[in-house]
């Protein structure tokens, strides 16, 4: 594979009160880069997040974002040490404030570009 990992399911294996213990949290991110409507009334929103380095980081972000009301699916494309993409699918738009709170709970910060 080209170093890209995709997570689509929350397996419930992470403690939502702890961020990754890998020690590589940069607490830096870039904000929403795209919103698109797809078939069957599904809205996809994409966010860029820097600093995720491992599967535990991905699982933490996926778990927190999945708990936002209205979220149907979360996918994280990990680019370890670079900029990862978080894609959220929902039937209605999800507020940036809710995404920010969830990502912050996972140990990261969304920052305006």
Secondary structure, 3 states (H helix, E strand, C coil): CCCCEEECCCCCCCCCCCCCCCCCCCCEEEEEEEEEEEHHHEEEEEEEEECCCCHHHHHHHHHHHHCCCCEEEEEEEECCCCEEEEEEEECCCCCHHHHHHHHHHCCCCCCCC
